[in-house]
Amino acid sequence: MSTDMIVNLDITILLLSILLQLTTTQTGDMSLLLINEVILIPSMKNILLCIMQCHLNGVSVPDVPKFVLKNPMMNYHVVIIPSDSNYSPLLISLMLQGVTSYFPV
């Protein structure tokens, strides 16, 4: 005997472009980061960022948490944004809550 159950999920999902002001912890330099098409679900604490979209736009996201790596380095569990000039790439460290990687905004 099978029972079909229809669940009505009334969820608001917003697709936004956001501008973030980031300050690097190493140098104190400020950067502005424009992210197009982030997903905001008002009931969640964080916005959602599509990793595939990052890769397609030249942004690297090696998102393997450092604690599972034998030799963790600075360029792991970060968002790496290449620079268009002679500056070093911008590294945004990711944090971990459960199985979700995020950076606070």
N, C-alpha and C positions, 0 to 999 in steps of 0.2 A: 504494500500500500504506500503510495507516495502522496505527499502533500505539497502543493505549491503555495508559497508564501510571497506575497507582494509587500515589499517594504517601501514606504514613501519617505525618502530622505529629503528634507527641506533644508538644503545647504546653499548658502550664498558663496559664490566663487567670483573673485574679481581678478582681472588681468590688467596689470599696471606697469607703467614705467616709473622707476624711482631714481632719485639722485641721492647718493650717500656721501657724507663727508667722513673720511677716514684719516686718522692720525697714526703714523707708524710709531711703534713702541721703541724702536731702536734709535731713530733720529728725531722724532717729534715732527717730521714733515707732514703736511696736510695734503691729501689728494681728494679729488671729487670723482666718484664712480657712478656712471650712468648705466643702469641695468634696464633693458627693455624686456617686457613680457614676463615679469615675475607673477607668481600666483599668490594671491592673498585670500585666505579663508579666515574671516573675522574671528571665528571661535578658536583659532590657533595662535600661539604666542609668536611664531616666526613665519616669515614669508618662505615660499618654496621657489627654488631656483633649479631650472632644468640643466643638468650637467651636460647633456648632449648639445644644447644650445651654446654652452660655454665652449666646448671643444670646437664646434663649427665656427666660432668667432675668434679662435686663436688663444683662448684662455684655458690653461691646463688646470685640472683639478685631480691631483693624485690623492684620493680620499681614503686611502687605507689608514686606519688609526695606527699611531706610532707604537702602541703597546703590543701589537701583533707582529711587528717587524723585528728581525734579528738585529739589524743595524739601522735604527731610525736616524734620519737626518733632518735638517731644517726644511728641506723641500718636500716633505711628506705631510699629509693631512693638512693641506693648505690650498688656497686658490692662488694661482700664479698668473698675474696679469703682465704681459710683456710691455716694455716701455717703447715709445716711438722715438726716443732720443738716446743720449749717452748714459741715462740713468739706469740703475739696476731695476729688474722687474719688481713689481709690487707684490709682496707676499701677504696674504690674509690668512692668519692661522684659524683653523677650524677647531671647534670644541665638540664634545661628544656628550649626548644625553641618551642613554639607552643605546639604541642602534642608529640614532639620527645624528648626522654631522651637521653643524651649523656654525655661523659666526654671528655674534650679537650685533644688533644695530640700534 
